[in-house]
Amino acid sequence: MFRQTARLRSPVPKEDQVGHTVSQRLRKLKNIPPELIPLGLVVAFAVAAGTYSCVRHLTTDSTIRLKRQGGSPTNEALEHH
């Protein structure tokens, strides 16, 4: 009914960038098509703007509750809910 899977006879290929230095990886950026550079800039700007907006909102809005209020609830308080 069940058969054992056949073993791979070829060795596992090594990854393309194993052991490469940072400068070697930066040279690979030249392989990016020029059409994708504006898209990358727009995405990077959107991520930066979203991060700025969230951080600014959390630091300036005083109505946001960042910590729990009061102590831990007692059994009596839980029974009333």
Buried (B, 14 or more C-beta within 10 A) or exposed (E): EEEEEEEEEEEEEEEEEEEEEEEEEEEEEEEEEEEEEEEEEEEEEEEEEEEEEEEEEEEEEEEEEEEEEEEEEEEEEEEEE
